[in-house]
Amino acid sequence: MKGEKQVTMKNGRSALSGTCSVCGTKMFKIGGGSGGSKAKPAAKKAVAKSKGKSKSKSRR
């Protein structure tokens, strides 16, 4: 990204605004930069693996 500028959105989160260095398209990256965002990082969800075959299939 070139010509990047740090901005603060209405909700207080930080973001980066600029243009793509390859194609020149406008870019907007939420959470970019070191704006001191107060939002907590997303928690990793554990994926439960089911044992056996699924019983949700119906026979006709």
PDB file of N, CA, C and O in Angstrom:
ATOM      1  N   MET A   1       0.853  -1.167   0.000  1.00  0.00           N
ATOM      2  CA  MET A   1       0.000   0.000   0.000  1.00  0.00           C
ATOM      3  C   MET A   1       0.904   1.235   0.000  1.00  0.00           C
ATOM      4  O   MET A   1       1.864   1.317   0.765  1.00  0.00           O
ATOM      5  N   LYS A   2       0.586   2.171  -0.851  1.00  0.00           N
ATOM      6  CA  LYS A   2       1.367   3.405  -0.864  1.00  0.00           C
ATOM      7  C   LYS A   2       0.444   4.579  -0.549  1.00  0.00           C
ATOM      8  O   LYS A   2      -0.767   4.497  -0.754  1.00  0.00           O
ATOM      9  N   GLY A   3       1.009   5.644  -0.061  1.00  0.00           N
ATOM     10  CA  GLY A   3       0.216   6.808   0.322  1.00  0.00           C
ATOM     11  C   GLY A   3      -0.712   6.504   1.480  1.00  0.00           C
ATOM     12  O   GLY A   3      -1.802   7.067   1.586  1.00  0.00           O
ATOM     13  N   GLU A   4      -0.263   5.597   2.356  1.00  0.00           N
ATOM     14  CA  GLU A   4      -1.140   5.175   3.448  1.00  0.00           C
ATOM     15  C   GLU A   4      -1.282   6.280   4.488  1.00  0.00           C
ATOM     16  O   GLU A   4      -0.355   7.041   4.765  1.00  0.00           O
ATOM     17  N   LYS A   5      -2.490   6.330   5.050  1.00  0.00           N
ATOM     18  CA  LYS A   5      -2.820   7.338   6.038  1.00  0.00           C
ATOM     19  C   LYS A   5      -3.626   6.659   7.131  1.00  0.00           C
ATOM     20  O   LYS A   5      -4.590   5.954   6.835  1.00  0.00           O
ATOM     21  N   GLN A   6      -3.250   6.858   8.386  1.00  0.00           N
ATOM     22  CA  GLN A   6      -3.989   6.262   9.491  1.00  0.00           C
ATOM     23  C   GLN A   6      -5.198   7.122   9.789  1.00  0.00           C
ATOM     24  O   GLN A   6      -5.081   8.338   9.934  1.00  0.00           O
ATOM     25  N   VAL A   7      -6.361   6.495   9.880  1.00  0.00           N
ATOM     26  CA  VAL A   7      -7.607   7.185  10.167  1.00  0.00           C
ATOM     27  C   VAL A   7      -8.286   6.510  11.355  1.00  0.00           C
ATOM     28  O   VAL A   7      -7.998   5.357  11.674  1.00  0.00           O
ATOM     29  N   THR A   8      -9.187   7.239  12.001  1.00  0.00           N
ATOM     30  CA  THR A   8      -9.981   6.682  13.088  1.00  0.00           C
ATOM     31  C   THR A   8     -11.430   6.690  12.639  1.00  0.00           C
ATOM     32  O   THR A   8     -11.960   7.725  12.233  1.00  0.00           O
ATOM     33  N   MET A   9     -12.072   5.521  12.715  1.00  0.00           N
ATOM     34  CA  MET A   9     -13.469   5.412  12.290  1.00  0.00           C
ATOM     35  C   MET A   9     -14.385   6.009  13.357  1.00  0.00           C
ATOM     36  O   MET A   9     -13.936   6.343  14.453  1.00  0.00           O
ATOM     37  N   LYS A  10     -15.675   6.141  13.028  1.00  0.00           N
ATOM     38  CA  LYS A  10     -16.646   6.727  13.948  1.00  0.00           C
ATOM     39  C   LYS A  10     -16.740   5.957  15.259  1.00  0.00           C
ATOM     40  O   LYS A  10     -17.003   6.550  16.306  1.00  0.00           O
ATOM     41  N   ASN A  11     -16.529   4.640  15.215  1.00  0.00           N
ATOM     42  CA  ASN A  11     -16.634   3.835  16.425  1.00  0.00           C
ATOM     43  C   ASN A  11     -15.344   3.828  17.249  1.00  0.00           C
ATOM     44  O   ASN A  11     -15.276   3.148  18.274  1.00  0.00           O
ATOM     45  N   GLY A  12     -14.324   4.569  16.821  1.00  0.00           N
ATOM     46  CA  GLY A  12     -13.088   4.695  17.581  1.00  0.00           C
ATOM     47  C   GLY A  12     -11.982   3.743  17.178  1.00  0.00           C
ATOM     48  O   GLY A  12     -10.858   3.870  17.663  1.00  0.00           O
ATOM     49  N   ARG A  13     -12.271   2.790  16.303  1.00  0.00           N
ATOM     50  CA  ARG A  13     -11.240   1.839  15.875  1.00  0.00           C
ATOM     51  C   ARG A  13     -10.333   2.493  14.841  1.00  0.00           C
ATOM     52  O   ARG A  13     -10.747   3.401  14.121  1.00  0.00           O
ATOM     53  N   SER A  14      -9.091   2.021  14.779  1.00  0.00           N
ATOM     54  CA  SER A  14      -8.139   2.567  13.826  1.00  0.00           C
ATOM     55  C   SER A  14      -8.195   1.807  12.510  1.00  0.00           C
ATOM     56  O   SER A  14      -8.617   0.652  12.461  1.00  0.00           O
ATOM     57  N   ALA A  15      -7.767   2.467  11.455  1.00  0.00           N
ATOM     58  CA  ALA A  15      -7.746   1.859  10.129  1.00  0.00           C
ATOM     59  C   ALA A  15      -6.681   2.549   9.290  1.00  0.00           C
ATOM     60  O   ALA A  15      -6.210   3.635   9.629  1.00  0.00           O
ATOM     61  N   LEU A  16      -6.308   1.905   8.192  1.00  0.00           N
ATOM     62  CA  LEU A  16      -5.377   2.486   7.233  1.00  0.00           C
ATOM     63  C   LEU A  16      -6.086   2.707   5.916  1.00  0.00           C
ATOM     64  O   LEU A  16      -6.863   1.862   5.473  1.00  0.00           O
ATOM     65  N   SER A  17      -5.824   3.835   5.293  1.00  0.00           N
ATOM     66  CA  SER A  17      -6.405   4.162   4.001  1.00  0.00           C
ATOM     67  C   SER A  17      -5.263   4.497   3.052  1.00  0.00           C
ATOM     68  O   SER A  17      -4.324   5.197   3.431  1.00  0.00           O
ATOM     69  N   GLY A  18      -5.339   3.998   1.818  1.00  0.00           N
ATOM     70  CA  GLY A  18      -4.283   4.268   0.850  1.00  0.00           C
ATOM     71  C   GLY A  18      -4.612   3.673  -0.500  1.00  0.00           C
ATOM     72  O   GLY A  18      -5.771   3.362  -0.776  1.00  0.00           O
ATOM     73  N   THR A  19      -3.607   3.509  -1.349  1.00  0.00           N
ATOM     74  CA  THR A  19      -3.799   2.932  -2.675  1.00  0.00           C
ATOM     75  C   THR A  19      -2.863   1.750  -2.860  1.00  0.00           C
ATOM     76  O   THR A  19      -1.773   1.704  -2.290  1.00  0.00           O
ATOM     77  N   CYS A  20      -3.310   0.795  -3.671  1.00  0.00           N
ATOM     78  CA  CYS A  20      -2.519  -0.392  -3.970  1.00  0.00           C
ATOM     79  C   CYS A  20      -1.301   0.015  -4.792  1.00  0.00           C
ATOM     80  O   CYS A  20      -1.416   0.769  -5.758  1.00  0.00           O
ATOM     81  N   SER A  21      -0.129  -0.491  -4.398  1.00  0.00           N
ATOM     82  CA  SER A  21       1.099  -0.130  -5.113  1.00  0.00           C
ATOM     83  C   SER A  21       1.207  -0.839  -6.457  1.00  0.00           C
ATOM     84  O   SER A  21       2.036  -0.453  -7.281  1.00  0.00           O
ATOM     85  N   VAL A  22       0.394  -1.865  -6.704  1.00  0.00           N
ATOM     86  CA  VAL A  22       0.453  -2.608  -7.958  1.00  0.00           C
ATOM     87  C   VAL A  22      -0.534  -2.051  -8.978  1.00  0.00           C
ATOM     88  O   VAL A  22      -0.155  -1.734 -10.106  1.00  0.00           O
ATOM     89  N   CYS A  23      -1.824  -1.931  -8.574  1.00  0.00           N
ATOM     90  CA  CYS A  23      -2.855  -1.566  -9.549  1.00  0.00           C
ATOM     91  C   CYS A  23      -3.462  -0.186  -9.331  1.00  0.00           C
ATOM     92  O   CYS A  23      -4.177   0.298 -10.208  1.00  0.00           O
ATOM     93  N   GLY A  24      -3.207   0.470  -8.198  1.00  0.00           N
ATOM     94  CA  GLY A  24      -3.704   1.818  -7.957  1.00  0.00           C
ATOM     95  C   GLY A  24      -5.114   1.892  -7.394  1.00  0.00           C
ATOM     96  O   GLY A  24      -5.686   2.979  -7.310  1.00  0.00           O
ATOM     97  N   THR A  25      -5.691   0.749  -7.003  1.00  0.00           N
ATOM     98  CA  THR A  25      -7.037   0.715  -6.443  1.00  0.00           C
ATOM     99  C   THR A  25      -7.015   1.260  -5.016  1.00  0.00           C
ATOM    100  O   THR A  25      -6.045   1.053  -4.286  1.00  0.00           O
ATOM    101  N   LYS A  26      -8.086   1.959  -4.617  1.00  0.00           N
ATOM    102  CA  LYS A  26      -8.186   2.449  -3.248  1.00  0.00           C
ATOM    103  C   LYS A  26      -8.325   1.279  -2.301  1.00  0.00           C
ATOM    104  O   LYS A  26      -9.041   0.318  -2.582  1.00  0.00           O
ATOM    105  N   MET A  27      -7.622   1.367  -1.152  1.00  0.00           N
ATOM    106  CA  MET A  27      -7.661   0.301  -0.154  1.00  0.00           C
ATOM    107  C   MET A  27      -8.033   0.893   1.196  1.00  0.00           C
ATOM    108  O   MET A  27      -7.721   2.047   1.489  1.00  0.00           O
ATOM    109  N   PHE A  28      -8.709   0.081   2.023  1.00  0.00           N
ATOM    110  CA  PHE A  28      -9.088   0.478   3.373  1.00  0.00           C
ATOM    111  C   PHE A  28      -8.944  -0.745   4.249  1.00  0.00           C
ATOM    112  O   PHE A  28      -9.664  -1.727   4.063  1.00  0.00           O
ATOM    113  N   LYS A  29      -8.025  -0.705   5.204  1.00  0.00           N
ATOM    114  CA  LYS A  29      -7.767  -1.862   6.053  1.00  0.00           C
ATOM    115  C   LYS A  29      -8.156  -1.530   7.488  1.00  0.00           C
ATOM    116  O   LYS A  29      -7.529  -0.691   8.135  1.00  0.00           O
ATOM    117  N   ILE A  30      -9.195  -2.197   7.973  1.00  0.00           N
ATOM    118  CA  ILE A  30      -9.669  -1.975   9.336  1.00  0.00           C
ATOM    119  C   ILE A  30      -8.704  -2.638  10.304  1.00  0.00           C
ATOM    120  O   ILE A  30      -8.274  -3.770  10.082  1.00  0.00           O
ATOM    121  N   GLY A  31      -8.360  -1.929  11.384  1.00  0.00           N
ATOM    122  CA  GLY A  31      -7.449  -2.459  12.388  1.00  0.00           C
ATOM    123  C   GLY A  31      -6.002  -2.317  11.988  1.00  0.00           C
ATOM    124  O   GLY A  31      -5.124  -2.827  12.684  1.00  0.00           O
ATOM    125  N   GLY A  32      -5.728  -1.653  10.909  1.00  0.00           N
ATOM    126  CA  GLY A  32      -4.359  -1.495  10.460  1.00  0.00           C
ATOM    127  C   GLY A  32      -3.618  -0.458  11.274  1.00  0.00           C
ATOM    128  O   GLY A  32      -4.235   0.443  11.843  1.00  0.00           O
ATOM    129  N   GLY A  33      -2.328  -0.573  11.336  1.00  0.00           N
ATOM    130  CA  GLY A  33      -1.504   0.388  12.053  1.00  0.00           C
ATOM    131  C   GLY A  33      -1.488   0.110  13.544  1.00  0.00           C
ATOM    132  O   GLY A  33      -2.036  -0.890  14.007  1.00  0.00           O
ATOM    133  N   SER A  34      -0.858   0.999  14.287  1.00  0.00           N
ATOM    134  CA  SER A  34      -0.780   0.822  15.742  1.00  0.00           C
ATOM    135  C   SER A  34      -1.564   1.941  16.415  1.00  0.00           C
ATOM    136  O   SER A  34      -0.997   2.780  17.115  1.00  0.00           O
ATOM    137  N   GLY A  35      -2.865   1.941  16.196  1.00  0.00           N
ATOM    138  CA  GLY A  35      -3.724   2.991  16.720  1.00  0.00           C
ATOM    139  C   GLY A  35      -4.169   2.778  18.138  1.00  0.00           C
ATOM    140  O   GLY A  35      -4.958   3.571  18.651  1.00  0.00           O
ATOM    141  N   GLY A  36      -3.696   1.735  18.801  1.00  0.00           N
ATOM    142  CA  GLY A  36      -4.086   1.491  20.178  1.00  0.00           C
ATOM    143  C   GLY A  36      -5.543   1.086  20.282  1.00  0.00           C
ATOM    144  O   GLY A  36      -6.275   1.598  21.130  1.00  0.00           O
ATOM    145  N   SER A  37      -5.960   0.189  19.443  1.00  0.00           N
ATOM    146  CA  SER A  37      -7.343  -0.274  19.428  1.00  0.00           C
ATOM    147  C   SER A  37      -7.699  -0.915  20.762  1.00  0.00           C
ATOM    148  O   SER A  37      -6.918  -1.694  21.309  1.00  0.00           O
ATOM    149  N   LYS A  38      -8.863  -0.591  21.278  1.00  0.00           N
ATOM    150  CA  LYS A  38      -9.306  -1.122  22.556  1.00  0.00           C
ATOM    151  C   LYS A  38     -10.088  -2.415  22.394  1.00  0.00           C
ATOM    152  O   LYS A  38     -10.502  -3.013  23.388  1.00  0.00           O
ATOM    153  N   ALA A  39     -10.296  -2.850  21.172  1.00  0.00           N
ATOM    154  CA  ALA A  39     -11.054  -4.074  20.916  1.00  0.00           C
ATOM    155  C   ALA A  39     -10.209  -5.293  21.295  1.00  0.00           C
ATOM    156  O   ALA A  39      -8.998  -5.318  21.077  1.00  0.00           O
ATOM    157  N   LYS A  40     -10.866  -6.293  21.861  1.00  0.00           N
ATOM    158  CA  LYS A  40     -10.175  -7.524  22.236  1.00  0.00           C
ATOM    159  C   LYS A  40      -9.968  -8.378  20.997  1.00  0.00           C
ATOM    160  O   LYS A  40     -10.810  -8.360  20.098  1.00  0.00           O
ATOM    161  N   PRO A  41      -8.866  -9.128  20.921  1.00  0.00           N
ATOM    162  CA  PRO A  41      -8.660 -10.010  19.773  1.00  0.00           C
ATOM    163  C   PRO A  41      -9.713 -11.115  19.759  1.00  0.00           C
ATOM    164  O   PRO A  41     -10.204 -11.532  20.808  1.00  0.00           O
ATOM    165  N   ALA A  42     -10.044 -11.573  18.583  1.00  0.00           N
ATOM    166  CA  ALA A  42     -11.054 -12.621  18.435  1.00  0.00           C
ATOM    167  C   ALA A  42     -10.579 -13.901  19.105  1.00  0.00           C
ATOM    168  O   ALA A  42      -9.432 -14.317  18.938  1.00  0.00           O
ATOM    169  N   ALA A  43     -11.467 -14.514  19.857  1.00  0.00           N
ATOM    170  CA  ALA A  43     -11.128 -15.755  20.539  1.00  0.00           C
ATOM    171  C   ALA A  43     -11.180 -16.913  19.560  1.00  0.00           C
ATOM    172  O   ALA A  43     -12.040 -16.955  18.680  1.00  0.00           O
ATOM    173  N   LYS A  44     -10.259 -17.850  19.716  1.00  0.00           N
ATOM    174  CA  LYS A  44     -10.246 -19.022  18.850  1.00  0.00           C
ATOM    175  C   LYS A  44     -11.278 -20.011  19.348  1.00  0.00           C
ATOM    176  O   LYS A  44     -11.305 -20.358  20.529  1.00  0.00           O
ATOM    177  N   LYS A  45     -12.118 -20.457  18.446  1.00  0.00           N
ATOM    178  CA  LYS A  45     -13.151 -21.420  18.811  1.00  0.00           C
ATOM    179  C   LYS A  45     -12.630 -22.830  18.580  1.00  0.00           C
ATOM    180  O   LYS A  45     -12.002 -23.116  17.560  1.00  0.00           O
ATOM    181  N   ALA A  46     -12.898 -23.697  19.530  1.00  0.00           N
ATOM    182  CA  ALA A  46     -12.504 -25.091  19.388  1.00  0.00           C
ATOM    183  C   ALA A  46     -13.496 -25.788  18.475  1.00  0.00           C
ATOM    184  O   ALA A  46     -14.707 -25.626  18.628  1.00  0.00           O
ATOM    185  N   VAL A  47     -12.997 -26.550  17.542  1.00  0.00           N
ATOM    186  CA  VAL A  47     -13.850 -27.277  16.611  1.00  0.00           C
ATOM    187  C   VAL A  47     -14.043 -28.685  17.143  1.00  0.00           C
ATOM    188  O   VAL A  47     -13.083 -29.434  17.318  1.00  0.00           O
ATOM    189  N   ALA A  48     -15.299 -29.036  17.400  1.00  0.00           N
ATOM    190  CA  ALA A  48     -15.601 -30.370  17.920  1.00  0.00           C
ATOM    191  C   ALA A  48     -15.680 -31.342  16.751  1.00  0.00           C
ATOM    192  O   ALA A  48     -16.387 -31.099  15.773  1.00  0.00           O
ATOM    193  N   LYS A  49     -14.953 -32.434  16.864  1.00  0.00           N
ATOM    194  CA  LYS A  49     -14.984 -33.463  15.828  1.00  0.00           C
ATOM    195  C   LYS A  49     -16.012 -34.503  16.214  1.00  0.00           C
ATOM    196  O   LYS A  49     -16.003 -35.010  17.336  1.00  0.00           O
ATOM    197  N   SER A  50     -16.895 -34.818  15.291  1.00  0.00           N
ATOM    198  CA  SER A  50     -17.924 -35.816  15.591  1.00  0.00           C
ATOM    199  C   SER A  50     -17.375 -37.210  15.290  1.00  0.00           C
ATOM    200  O   SER A  50     -16.640 -37.411  14.323  1.00  0.00           O
ATOM    201  N   LYS A  51     -17.745 -38.151  16.128  1.00  0.00           N
ATOM    202  CA  LYS A  51     -17.317 -39.531  15.942  1.00  0.00           C
ATOM    203  C   LYS A  51     -18.441 -40.292  15.258  1.00  0.00           C
ATOM    204  O   LYS A  51     -19.605 -40.161  15.635  1.00  0.00           O
ATOM    205  N   GLY A  52     -18.102 -41.069  14.277  1.00  0.00           N
ATOM    206  CA  GLY A  52     -19.107 -41.869  13.582  1.00  0.00           C
ATOM    207  C   GLY A  52     -19.789 -41.090  12.471  1.00  0.00           C
ATOM    208  O   GLY A  52     -19.362 -40.002  12.085  1.00  0.00           O
ATOM    209  N   LYS A  53     -20.864 -41.685  11.971  1.00  0.00           N
ATOM    210  CA  LYS A  53     -21.596 -41.085  10.859  1.00  0.00           C
ATOM    211  C   LYS A  53     -22.666 -40.135  11.370  1.00  0.00           C
ATOM    212  O   LYS A  53     -23.183 -40.287  12.477  1.00  0.00           O
ATOM    213  N   SER A  54     -22.979 -39.169  10.551  1.00  0.00           N
ATOM    214  CA  SER A  54     -24.019 -38.210  10.892  1.00  0.00           C
ATOM    215  C   SER A  54     -25.394 -38.865  10.784  1.00  0.00           C
ATOM    216  O   SER A  54     -25.661 -39.573   9.813  1.00  0.00           O
ATOM    217  N   LYS A  55     -26.257 -38.643  11.750  1.00  0.00           N
ATOM    218  CA  LYS A  55     -27.584 -39.235  11.754  1.00  0.00           C
ATOM    219  C   LYS A  55     -28.636 -38.285  11.228  1.00  0.00           C
ATOM    220  O   LYS A  55     -29.829 -38.575  11.325  1.00  0.00           O
ATOM    221  N   SER A  56     -28.224 -37.148  10.670  1.00  0.00           N
ATOM    222  CA  SER A  56     -29.182 -36.171  10.210  1.00  0.00           C
ATOM    223  C   SER A  56     -29.719 -36.464   8.802  1.00  0.00           C
ATOM    224  O   SER A  56     -30.612 -35.762   8.328  1.00  0.00           O
ATOM    225  N   LYS A  57     -29.185 -37.491   8.133  1.00  0.00           N
ATOM    226  CA  LYS A  57     -29.667 -37.835   6.797  1.00  0.00           C
ATOM    227  C   LYS A  57     -30.990 -38.592   6.914  1.00  0.00           C
ATOM    228  O   LYS A  57     -31.119 -39.492   7.744  1.00  0.00           O
ATOM    229  N   SER A  58     -31.949 -38.238   6.104  1.00  0.00           N
ATOM    230  CA  SER A  58     -33.228 -38.922   6.145  1.00  0.00           C
ATOM    231  C   SER A  58     -33.352 -39.860   4.940  1.00  0.00           C
ATOM    232  O   SER A  58     -32.899 -39.546   3.840  1.00  0.00           O
ATOM    233  N   ARG A  59     -33.966 -41.000   5.173  1.00  0.00           N
ATOM    234  CA  ARG A  59     -34.164 -41.969   4.086  1.00  0.00           C
ATOM    235  C   ARG A  59     -35.568 -41.823   3.548  1.00  0.00           C
ATOM    236  O   ARG A  59     -36.508 -41.540   4.290  1.00  0.00           O
ATOM    237  N   ARG A  60     -35.701 -42.020   2.248  1.00  0.00           N
ATOM    238  CA  ARG A  60     -37.026 -41.933   1.614  1.00  0.00           C
ATOM    239  C   ARG A  60     -37.382 -43.245   1.012  1.00  0.00           C
ATOM    240  O   ARG A  60     -38.457 -43.386   0.430  1.00  0.00           O
TER     241      ARG A  60
END
